[in-house]
Amino acid sequence: MRIFTLILGLLCTLGYSSGYNYLMVLNSAGRSHFNVGHALAKGLVKAGHTITVVSVFPQKKPIPGYTDVNVTNVVKVMGGDIGSLWASIQKPFTQNLIDLYGFLSTITCRCTNAF
């Protein structure tokens, strides 16, 4: 009798399984980084999960279960700094850390209206 009750209980709960809710922050302005995260997000949606993606590349066609938070202003703010990022390869590591701190501080201050 106990086994029957256990099996009946398990069968009743099968219909109540649900997916998780995920938040993905794809904070790179590079399209290649976004493509990897977007493919992962689409796979999770296909598996039944709900995804919220914060990125600079909004979807062209909405996907059910996939919500965009568009932050394209970040690209406008970063526009003048992209060239200096490539020049940082020639600098010592410690200097790059100091420069990165200044860069992120500037981005944070300039992006107060990005959201």
Protein Blocks (a to p, Z undefined) as FASTA:
>chain_A
ZZmmmmmmmmmmmmmgccdddddddfbfbfklmmmmmmmmmmmmmnopacddddfbdcfb
dcehiacdddfklmmmmmmmmmmmmmmmmpcfklmmmmmmmmmmmmmmmmmmmZZ
